[in-house]
Amino acid sequence: MKHLIGIGLIVTLGACQDMPLENEASDMVIKSPTNDNLRLVGGYRSTDDDCQLTGETAFTIDFLDDAADLVSCPTGSDASQSLVDMYGARQVAETGGYSVYTVQRR
């Protein structure tokens, strides 16, 4: 009996993956910024922050400073504006849908 329940569960779950998306969801395209020039390390103010601590790449090397953090936020986002308001961040570049900021630590 346990085998039949297990097989029924597997068949049911397998059938769910073959279901097409609803019309609304299939027409929606989510376009995220690309980060080809950036090495995004993690959320700057919290783990789920849209503004990301940014590491060294060929693109960012000229913006790195030992007295400041390099932070990238989606261009035009509320997160980028709040970074400027909270920390006085200064924009130094823009690439692939991201604005790159320097945030002084000292």
N, C-alpha and C positions, 0 to 999 in steps of 0.2 A: 504494500500500500504506500509506503514512504517513497518508493521508487516512482510510482505514478504521480505523486504530488510534485516531486522534484522535476520530473519530465514536463509536467504541465506548466510549472513555473518557468522553466527554460524556454519552452515554446511561446509562452505569453510574452516574456521579456524580449525574445527575438523578434516577434511580430511588431513590437512597439518601435523598433529601430527602422522598420521599412515604411512607416507611415510618412506621407508627404507633409511638408509644412503647410500651415494654413495660408490662404492667399495673402493676408496682411503681412505675415512674417516673411514669406518668400519674396515679396516685393521690396522689403526693407534692406538697404545696404548700409552697413556700419563702416565708416571710413575712419580708421585710427591714424594718428600721425605716425610717420615712419621715423626711425631713429638710426638710419644707416651711418651717419657721421658721429653718433653719440654712443657712449657706453653708460647706460643708465644703471646705477648701482642699487638704488632702493628709494623708498619714500623719504623725503627730506625732513618734514615735520612729524610724520607718523608713517606707519607701514602702508597705509592706503592713500597717502598724499599723491595727487596728480603731479606735483613738482618732485622731481627725482634728483638725488645727488648724482653728479655726473663725473665719470672717471676720465682718464687720459686717453685720447685718440689723436691721430694726426690732425684732425679738425680742431680739437680743443686745446692742444698743447700751448698755444700762445695766450690762452685765457687763464691758465692755472696760476695760482698765487698761494704761497704758503700761509698767508694771513687771511685767506678768504676761501669759502666753499663755492664750487661751481655747481649750479642748479639749473635744470632744464624743465620747463613747464610747457604744456600745450599752448600754442600761440593764441592770444585773445581770451584765454580761459579766466574764470573767476579765481582759480588757484594762483595764476601768475600775478594777477592784480593784488591779491592778498599778500603774496610774497613781497611785493614792492612796498605795500602799506605797512606790513609788520616789521620788515627787516631793512628797509631802505635798499633793496636789491637794485642793482644797476644792470640793464640789458647790455650784453656785449656781442651777441650774434643771434642769428635765426637760421634754422635749417630743418627741412623735412617736417614742417608742422610744429616745430618746437622753438621757443625763445629760450636763449641761454643767458643766465644771469650770474653775476658774481655777488656773493653775500659776505661782507666783511665779518670776521670773527673777533677782531680786536678793535 
